[in-house]
Amino acid sequence: MKKAERMAVGVSLGAVPIITGLLAGWWSSIPLVPERNVWQGAVAGLLAGALVNLRYLARWIRRAYSMSWWLWMAIYGFYSVGMLGFFMGVPVFNVALAVPAGVLVGRKLAFDGSDAAGARSSAKKAAAFTAGVLFVVCLASATVALNSPSTGADLQGMLSLPFVVTQDMIIALVVCGGLLLLGTDWWVTVKATERAYEFFHDSRRGHV
């Protein structure tokens, strides 16, 4: 594993305990301490996550491509929820996660010695998974948008629209936008997986 690859894998894995510790410390402190001291709980949680990384991250990096698919799927779900929250319920940016997901799958397939036919089949399975997660994300976002009385006004102000945004317009945006996002996510995941597999498979064969 090259240095850049180790760094990318390390960030992907190491951010999970950091973010989890930060959020756990933050939210668990709210009912226990004055508001001005909540940041201390957040910092304590962040440091706890950093200690977990000091103890385990190097081992996780070494074993990254032999880790269970289920564990990577859980990590993808973690980042999907985090991405949705970071962008305040707008699922558009979740499609970006298809790129690292596809690269990871392609790299792991090359590491496992999968053949081209198996890689193509796995690329479609990976796309089905990422699109399935995105569907749940879009469903959650749509539920909030359709039930919030301020969604129309928010869209009108954010996009500087010269007309009133009706509920029917919001429904059309949710349906059409959701389908577009799902299709894009599927395509990006498949292409990223195939390209990564070809690159790492050729590199692996070149060193044999």
C-alpha positions as CSV (number, residue, x, y, z in Angstrom):
1,M,0.0,0.0,0.0
2,K,1.5,3.3,-1.1
3,K,1.8,6.3,1.2
4,A,-1.0,8.3,-0.4
5,E,-3.3,5.2,-0.3
6,R,-2.4,4.6,3.4
7,M,-3.3,8.2,4.2
8,A,-6.6,8.0,2.4
9,V,-7.5,4.7,4.2
10,G,-6.3,6.2,7.5
11,V,-8.5,9.3,7.2
12,S,-11.5,7.2,6.2
13,L,-11.1,4.9,9.1
14,G,-9.7,7.3,11.6
15,A,-12.4,9.9,11.2
16,V,-15.0,7.5,12.5
17,P,-13.9,7.4,16.2
18,I,-13.0,11.1,16.1
19,I,-16.4,12.2,14.9
20,T,-18.3,9.7,17.0
21,G,-16.4,10.7,20.1
22,L,-16.9,14.4,19.4
23,L,-20.7,14.1,18.9
24,A,-21.1,11.7,21.8
25,G,-19.3,14.0,24.1
26,W,-21.2,17.0,22.9
27,W,-24.7,15.6,23.1
28,S,-24.2,13.6,26.3
29,S,-22.9,16.8,28.0
30,I,-26.0,18.9,27.2
31,P,-28.3,17.6,29.9
32,L,-25.4,17.3,32.5
33,V,-23.5,20.6,32.4
34,P,-24.2,24.3,31.8
35,E,-24.3,25.3,28.2
36,R,-21.0,27.2,28.4
37,N,-19.2,24.0,29.4
38,V,-20.6,21.7,26.7
39,W,-17.5,22.2,24.6
40,Q,-15.5,20.5,27.3
41,G,-17.5,17.3,26.8
42,A,-17.0,17.6,23.0
43,V,-13.3,17.9,23.4
44,A,-13.2,15.0,25.9
45,G,-15.0,12.9,23.3
46,L,-12.7,14.0,20.5
47,L,-9.7,13.1,22.7
48,A,-11.2,9.7,23.4
49,G,-11.6,9.1,19.7
50,A,-8.0,10.1,19.2
51,L,-6.8,7.6,21.8
52,V,-8.7,4.8,20.0
53,N,-6.9,5.8,16.8
54,L,-3.5,5.7,18.6
55,R,-4.3,2.2,19.8
56,Y,-5.9,0.7,16.7
57,L,-5.6,2.8,13.6
58,A,-2.3,1.4,12.4
59,R,-3.8,-2.2,12.6
60,W,-6.9,-1.1,10.9
61,I,-5.0,0.3,8.0
62,R,-2.9,-2.9,7.6
63,R,-6.1,-5.0,7.5
64,A,-8.2,-2.6,5.5
65,Y,-8.7,-4.8,2.5
66,S,-9.2,-7.9,4.4
67,M,-11.9,-6.4,6.6
68,S,-15.5,-7.6,6.2
69,W,-17.7,-6.0,3.5
70,W,-20.3,-5.6,6.3
71,L,-17.9,-3.3,8.3
72,W,-17.2,-1.2,5.2
73,M,-21.0,-1.0,4.6
74,A,-21.5,0.3,8.1
75,I,-18.8,2.9,7.7
76,Y,-20.5,4.0,4.4
77,G,-23.8,4.4,6.3
78,F,-22.0,6.4,9.0
79,Y,-20.6,8.9,6.4
80,S,-24.0,9.0,4.6
81,V,-25.8,10.1,7.8
82,G,-23.0,12.6,8.6
83,M,-23.0,14.1,5.1
84,L,-26.8,14.6,5.3
85,G,-26.5,16.3,8.6
86,F,-23.6,18.4,7.6
87,F,-25.5,19.8,4.6
88,M,-28.6,20.3,6.7
89,G,-30.8,17.7,5.2
90,V,-29.9,18.3,1.5
91,P,-29.0,14.9,0.0
92,V,-27.3,16.2,-3.2
93,F,-23.8,16.0,-1.8
94,N,-24.3,12.4,-0.7
95,V,-23.6,11.4,-4.3
96,A,-20.0,12.4,-3.8
97,L,-19.6,9.4,-1.4
98,A,-20.1,7.1,-4.4
99,V,-16.5,8.0,-5.6
100,P,-14.5,6.8,-2.6
101,A,-16.9,3.8,-2.2
102,G,-16.3,2.7,-5.8
103,V,-12.6,3.2,-5.4
104,L,-12.5,1.1,-2.2
105,V,-14.6,-1.7,-3.8
106,G,-12.4,-1.8,-6.9
107,R,-9.2,-1.8,-4.8
108,K,-10.5,-4.5,-2.5
109,L,-11.6,-6.6,-5.5
110,A,-8.1,-6.3,-7.0
111,F,-6.6,-7.2,-3.6
112,D,-8.7,-10.3,-3.4
113,G,-7.7,-11.3,-6.9
114,S,-11.2,-11.1,-8.5
115,D,-11.4,-11.6,-12.3
116,A,-12.9,-9.0,-14.6
117,A,-16.3,-10.6,-14.8
118,G,-16.5,-10.8,-11.0
119,A,-15.4,-7.2,-10.7
120,R,-18.2,-6.1,-13.1
121,S,-20.8,-8.0,-11.1
122,S,-19.5,-6.7,-7.8
123,A,-19.6,-3.1,-9.2
124,K,-23.3,-3.5,-9.8
125,K,-23.8,-4.9,-6.3
126,A,-21.9,-2.0,-4.9
127,A,-24.0,0.4,-6.9
128,A,-27.2,-1.2,-5.7
129,F,-26.0,-0.8,-2.1
130,T,-24.9,2.9,-2.4
131,A,-28.1,3.7,-4.3
132,G,-30.1,1.9,-1.6
133,V,-28.5,3.9,1.1
134,L,-29.1,7.1,-0.9
135,F,-32.7,6.2,-1.3
136,V,-33.2,6.0,2.5
137,V,-31.3,9.3,2.8
138,C,-33.6,10.9,0.1
139,L,-36.6,9.5,1.8
140,A,-35.7,11.0,5.1
141,S,-34.9,14.4,3.5
142,A,-38.1,14.3,1.5
143,T,-40.2,13.5,4.6
144,V,-38.8,16.6,6.4
145,A,-39.2,18.8,3.3
146,L,-42.8,17.8,2.6
147,N,-43.8,18.2,6.3
148,S,-42.1,21.5,6.9
149,P,-44.4,24.5,6.3
150,S,-41.3,26.7,5.5
151,T,-39.9,24.6,2.7
152,G,-41.5,26.6,-0.1
153,A,-40.4,29.9,1.3
154,D,-36.9,28.6,2.0
155,L,-36.5,27.4,-1.6
156,Q,-37.9,30.7,-3.0
157,G,-35.5,32.7,-0.9
158,M,-32.5,30.5,-1.4
159,L,-32.9,30.4,-5.2
160,S,-34.3,34.0,-5.5
161,L,-37.3,32.7,-7.4
162,P,-39.8,35.3,-8.7
163,F,-42.8,33.0,-7.9
164,V,-44.3,31.2,-5.0
165,V,-43.2,27.6,-4.6
166,T,-46.2,25.4,-4.1
167,Q,-46.5,21.9,-2.5
168,D,-47.0,20.3,-5.9
169,M,-43.7,21.9,-7.1
170,I,-41.9,20.6,-4.0
171,I,-43.3,17.1,-4.7
172,A,-42.2,17.2,-8.3
173,L,-38.7,18.4,-7.2
174,V,-38.4,15.6,-4.7
175,V,-39.5,12.9,-7.1
176,C,-37.5,14.1,-10.2
177,G,-34.5,15.2,-8.2
178,G,-34.4,11.9,-6.2
179,L,-34.5,9.8,-9.4
180,L,-31.7,11.9,-10.9
181,L,-29.6,11.5,-7.8
182,L,-30.2,7.7,-7.6
183,G,-29.3,7.3,-11.3
184,T,-26.2,9.4,-10.9
185,D,-25.1,7.6,-7.8
186,W,-25.5,4.2,-9.5
187,W,-23.5,5.3,-12.5
188,V,-20.7,6.9,-10.5
189,T,-20.3,3.9,-8.2
190,V,-20.1,1.5,-11.1
191,K,-17.6,3.6,-13.1
192,A,-15.4,4.3,-10.0
193,T,-15.4,0.6,-9.1
194,E,-14.5,-0.5,-12.6
195,R,-11.8,2.1,-13.1
196,A,-10.2,1.4,-9.7
197,Y,-10.2,-2.3,-10.3
198,E,-8.6,-1.9,-13.7
199,F,-5.9,0.4,-12.2
200,F,-5.0,-1.6,-9.2
201,H,-5.3,-5.0,-11.0
202,D,-2.9,-3.8,-13.7
203,S,-0.6,-2.4,-11.0
204,R,-0.7,-5.7,-9.1
205,R,-0.1,-7.7,-12.2
206,G,2.8,-5.4,-13.2
207,H,4.6,-6.2,-9.9
208,V,4.2,-10.0,-10.3
